[in-house]
C-alpha cells in the first residue's frame, strides 16, 4: 500500500483552511453580536428592567 503524500497534504491544507475560515467568521459574528447587544441596551427602554 503506497501513501500518496500529495493527496494527504492537499486534504490537510483544505482542513486548515476551513478551520481558519470558521474562526474568522466566528470572530466577525461575535463582534457584530456584541455591537448589536450594546446598541439594544442603550437605545431601548425595557419595562422589565425598570
Protein Blocks (a to p, Z undefined) as FASTA:
>chain_A
ZZdfklmmmmmmmmmmmmmmmmmmmmmmmmmmmmmmmmmmmmpccfklZZ
